[in-house]
Amino acid sequence: MVSTKDNTILPFLDVDTHRFETFQNFCYQGFIIDSDNNIDVEVKKRILSTNRCLNGLRTFFRASYMKKDTTLVQNKTIMRPVLTYASKTWTLKEIRGQYYHL
């Protein structure tokens, strides 16, 4: 991924004798990095993962033998980390911060 002032897309980046292919976006350690610094795809991916996790644990959350404290602990230890993984590295514009209620 190469950033230029005029946002032109270069197919390759040449450094000395090495030639590197450029990408519009790529996944690094589970985090999608975009050339435009657009995190919408990553946030949608995190929300989708959290919803999948919630649906998988729904029977445990609704069980009559589960105490409310246990359910809250499960929420903090399972659900929240899935949703907020790498969120501290997200660069938010003011408009997006309002959109995501941050």
SULMO-V892602 format. One record per residue. N is the residue number from 1. PHI is phi in whole degrees, -180 to 180 (999 if undefined). OMEGA is omega in whole degrees, 0 to 359 (none if undefined). D_LAST is the distance of its C-alpha to the last C-alpha in whole Angstrom. Layout:
((N,PHI,OMEGA,D_LAST) (N,PHI,OMEGA,D_LAST))
This chain:
((1,999,181,28) (2,-118,178,29) (3,-108,177,28) (4,-126,180,30) (5,-64,184,29) (6,-95,177,31) (7,57,174,29) (8,-77,181,32) (9,-98,179,32) (10,-97,182,35) (11,-71,182,36) (12,-140,174,37) (13,-118,181,37) (14,-100,176,40) (15,-127,185,40) (16,53,181,44) (17,-98,182,46) (18,-99,179,42) (19,-125,182,41) (20,-114,177,37) (21,-80,179,36) (22,-99,182,32) (23,-132,174,30) (24,-78,176,27) (25,-154,177,25) (26,-154,182,26) (27,-103,179,24) (28,-125,182,24) (29,52,177,24) (30,82,181,22) (31,-112,182,20) (32,-86,180,20) (33,-107,184,21) (34,-114,180,21) (35,-69,178,23) (36,-92,184,21) (37,59,179,18) (38,-95,184,16) (39,-100,182,14) (40,-58,180,14) (41,-64,181,17) (42,-67,180,16) (43,-65,177,13) (44,-62,178,15) (45,-64,179,17) (46,-65,180,15) (47,-65,178,15) (48,-63,178,18) (49,-64,179,19) (50,-67,178,18) (51,-64,177,19) (52,-63,178,22) (53,-64,179,22) (54,-62,180,22) (55,-65,177,25) (56,-69,182,27) (57,-101,184,26) (58,-57,181,26) (59,-65,178,30) (60,-71,180,29) (61,-69,182,26) (62,-91,182,29) (63,-64,184,32) (64,-72,181,34) (65,-84,179,35) (66,-85,176,31) (67,-81,180,30) (68,-64,179,27) (69,-62,179,26) (70,-65,179,27) (71,-64,178,24) (72,-66,178,22) (73,-65,177,23) (74,-62,179,23) (75,-62,182,19) (76,-70,185,18) (77,-92,182,21) (78,-111,188,21) (79,-73,185,18) (80,-62,178,15) (81,-63,178,17) (82,-64,182,17) (83,-73,189,14) (84,-100,180,12) (85,-59,178,15) (86,64,182,15) (87,-70,179,11) (88,-71,179,12) (89,-92,181,14) (90,-72,175,12) (91,-100,184,12) (92,-104,169,9) (93,-82,184,11) (94,-60,180,9) (95,-64,180,10) (96,-68,177,9) (97,-62,177,5) (98,-70,180,6) (99,-65,181,8) (100,-92,178,6) (101,58,179,4) (102,-105,none,0))
